[in-house]
Amino acid sequence: MSVSPAINPVEPFLRTERMPHIWCPGCGIGTTVNCFSRALVDSKLPLDKVAVVSGIGCTGRVAGYVKLDSFHTTHGRAIPFATGLKLANPSLNVVVYSGDGDLIAIGGNHFIHAARRNVDIKVICVNNFIYGMTGGQVAPTTPLGATATTSPYGCFEAPFNLPFLAESSGAVYVARWTAYHVRHIAHSMVEAFKKKGFAFIEILAPCPTLYQRRNKLGDGLETMRYYKQHSVIKNGASTRELKLDLKGEITVGKFVDIERPTLQDAMDQRYREVLKESYCGRGGA
């Protein structure tokens, strides 16, 4: 009796001809891709209506590996590419999938303005606290005291609190999980897909090659154990209180879930008002 070979449930979503991937052993990015695939299955979204946009960096490679319409864009420019894509084809579910350096450093201005405008895109930020692909430099999320190639005596620059940055800029959905919380990540992604407006999910993930090793935090497996032991779920917690330290408690959960007009809604409403004013100005009823 012949037995059919087992198929990884993620495989239908991957460009297997591009394997093996570039990610290091123990890297958390692959785990997030598994969650993303599960979320696509659970959400039942038509895959021909899903587009993935990413920038430069380790996480930016996701767009090249998923078997979806995708754009691997220039450094820090994933969000403006995604904005144009969404406005040109509003029926698309546009997902920005990139890292903390790409989205929040060189892409930081685009991030805050897309949230302010409430562009209807979903932003997944894999935060490994460092520039992983380009040599291990300090990133906007590197905790105080952590060492990097550009901070051999410890980082002295205060890092961004990403959920607080997203909420204060105008995001309508904000969540944070670690790579250990695979079911929670997938569930949050499903919620984000259904949300109308700028949705932001931060995923803390290990970078064993540069960040963990340099800071003597162990390998990827040890980091996952750390996430398990030190993460506390506090749904609805104030984003002001979510700062991260080199070591210590990690607050995870869904923090923001509100409604407000999207950029497309606001634009359509304004154009209707202008047309009405123009019509009435010409003597219309």
N, C-alpha and C positions, 0 to 999 in steps of 0.2 A: 504494500500500500504506500503510494507516494505521499509525501507531506509537503505542502506548499511552504516555501520559505517565509519566515516571519518578516513582516514589513513594519518598520518604525512608523508610528502614526504621524510623525512630523514630516516624514519623507515626501509626501505629496506637495508640501508647501516649500520645498527646497529645490534649488538648482543644483542637483547632485553632480552634474558635470563639472561644477566649479569646486568640488571637494578634492582634497582636504582643505578645510578653512585655515585662516591665518591665526586664529585665536590660540593663546597659550593653554596648556593643561591647567585646569583649576580656574580659568577665567569664568566669570559669571554671565557673560554676554550670551553664550549658547543656551544657558538656562532660561534667559528671558525670551529667546526665540521660541523655545518649547512652549512657554506660556502664551506667547503671541499666537502660535499655531492653534493651541487649545481654545483660545478666545475666538479665533476665526470660526472654528467648528461650532462652538457653543452659541455664538451670536447669529449663526446662519446667514451671514452677510454674503451676497453674491460676489465672488472673488473678482469678477470682471469690473466690479465697481469699487474696488479697494486699490489705492495707490500708496506706495511707501516712498518717502523722500528722506534722504540722509545727507549729512555733510562729510567732513573728513575726520578720520580717527578710527580707532578699533571698532567702536559701535557703528560708525558710519558704513562699515562693510556689510551690515545687515541688508541694506537695500540691494546689494549685489548677489546675495545668497538666497533671498526669498523668491519663490516663483510667482510673482505678482508684477503688475506694472510698477516700475520703480525708477527713481532718479537718484543717482549718486552725484551730488552737487559739489560746489566749491566750498571751501572752509568757511563755516559760520553762516552760510547762506541757505540752509535747508528751509527755514521758515518762510522767507520771501518767495522761494520757488514754490513751496506748498500753498502759499496764499494765492499766487497767480493761478495755480492749477485749480484750486477750489473755486475761485471766482469765474474762471473760464468754463468750468464744468461743475456746477453746484451739485449734481447728482452723485459725484464721487465721494467716497469716504477716504479722506486724505490723512495719512498717519506720518508724522515726522518722528524718525527713530534715530537718535544720535546721542553723543556723550556730553558730559558736563563741560568739557573744554570747548567743544564745537558750539554748543547751544548757548552757553552762559558767558564765555569769554569773548571771543571774536564775534559770536552771534548774539551777545547779550542785548544789544539795542533792538534787534529784530524781535527777540523774545518778549521784551516788555511791551513793545508797541502792538504786537499781534495779540497779546493778552488784553491790552487796553481796548483795542478795536473789537475784541471778542470774535476773532476769525474762527470759523467753524472747522478747526483742525484738531487733531489729537496728537499731543506731544509726549513721547516716551523718552525719558532721559535716563540713561544708564550712568550712574554716578560711581566712578571708581576712585575719585579723589585725586586724580593725577592725569597728566597727559601721557597716556599709555603708548601710543604709536610713535611719538616723536622724541622719546628719550627720557621721560619721567620728570618733566618740569612741574613746578607748582601750578596748580589749577585754581579757579575761583572757589572751589569747594575743599581744597586741601586744609585739614584741620590745623589749628595752632599747635606748633611744636613738632609737626610731622616733617621728616626730612625728605628732600627731593634733590634732583641734580642741580636745581637752581636755589636750593635752600639747605646746604649741607649741615648747617648748625640749627636747623629747625625753622619751620615757617612762622613768620611773625605778622603776616597779613590776615586780618579777620576774614573768614570764609563767608560766602553767601549761605543763608538759610533758604533753600530753594522753594519749599512750600509757601513760606511767607512772601518771598519775591513774587511768586506766581499769583497768590491771592491779592496782594496789594496792587499788582498791576492790572487785575481785572479778570483772572481766570474764573470760570464757572464751575470747574470740577478740579479738585486737587487731592492727590493721594500719594503716600509714600510706603514702599515695602522694601524688603531686602530680597536677595536672590534665594534665600531660604524659604520665603513665603510664596511658594509657587501657585497654590490654589487661590490665594488672595490676589496675586498679580493678575492671573487670568480673569478672575471675577471683576477686578477693577477695569481691566481692558474692555470687557464686555460692556460695563456701565459707561465707559468713556465713548465707545463706538455709538452708543444709543443717545449720548448727550449732544445737544445742539449748542455749539459754542466752543470756546477754547478750553480743552481739557488737558490736564497735566498730570503725568504719573512719574514720580521719581523712584528709581530702583537702585538701591545700594548693592554693588556687586564687587567681588574681590578682584584685584589685579595682583596676582601672586608674584609676577615677574619683576615688577618695578616698585609698586607701593608696599605690598606686604613684606617682601624680602628686605627692602631698605629700612623699613620701620620695625623689623623683627616681630612681625605679627603672625608668622607661620605661613603655611601654604593655604591653598583654596579651601581644603577640607576643614582646617582649623578655623578659618574665617567663618565658614558656614555654622560651625559649632558655636562660635562667638555670637553670630546673629541670632541663633536659636536661644541662647542663654540670656542675652542682654536686650532683646527686643521686647517692647511693651506696646500692645495694641490699645490705642486711645482714639477711637473714632470721634470726630467732632472736636478734637483738641484745638486750642488756639495755635495758629501757625506761628505766632510770635515766640512760642515756647519750644520750638523744634530744632534748635541749633544742635550741631553734632560736634563732639570732641574726639580727640585721637582715640581715647578709650572711655567707656562709660555707657549709660543707658541709651538705647535707640528707640525713639517714639515712632511708631508706624501706625497706619490706618488711613481712613478716608476723612479728610478734614473740611472740605468745601464741596457743596453740591447745591448750586443755586440756579436761578433762571434770569436771563436778561437778553435783550435783543442782540442778535449777531451783527457782524459787519454787513452782511448781505441784507438782513432785515432793515437795518438803519438806512442803508443806501436806497433800498426800494421805497421805504416810507418817505424819505426826503424827496425822491424823484416824483412820487405821486403828489406831494404837496406843491412842488414847483410846477408841475403840469396843471394842477388845479388852479394855482394862482395865475398862471399864464392864461388859462382858458377864461377865468373870471375877469381878468384884466382886459380881455378882448370883447367883453360884453356878454359872455356866456351866462347861462342860468346858474 
